[in-house]
Amino acid sequence: MQGVDPYTYLVDVLQRVAIHPASRVDELTPRRWKALFADAPLRSDIEG
């Protein structure tokens, strides 16, 4: 619905959740994530 690639989103959020402040967890919802992090998502070290 937000025009976000699910794979890119999940890889980023699963890595980011460990370092992201709990008080700002709403930033990791797809809508907010797209505005804040989609331009430079975290990538997996195991991507081929």
N, C-alpha and C positions, 0 to 999 in steps of 0.2 A: 504493500500500500504506500510506502514511503519512497519507493523507487531506489531502494538500497539492495545491493547484491547480498543475499543471505549469507553466503560463504565468507565474504569479506567482513561483513558485520560481526558474525559469530567469532571468527578468528581474532578480530580486534578486541571485542568485548571480553572474551575469555582470557586474553592476556592482560587487558587493562584493569579488570575487576580486582586483581590483587594489589594494584598500586593506586587505584582511584579512591578518593575520600568517600567514605560511606555517607557522609552528609550531602554529597552531590550525586548520589546514585541515579537520580532522575536524568542526568546527562547521558546515561548509557541506554536509554530507551531509543528505539530506532529514529524517531522524529528529531530528538535533540542530538543524538549521535551524528546524524547526517549533517546538521548545521555546524557542529563543533569539530568532528574528527574525520569525516569522510574524505576530505582532501588529502589527508596523510595518514591512512590507517596503519596500524601495527601489522606486521606480516609474520607468518609462521616460519621458523627456521627449517622446517621439513618440507616446505612447498617445493615442488619439482619443476 
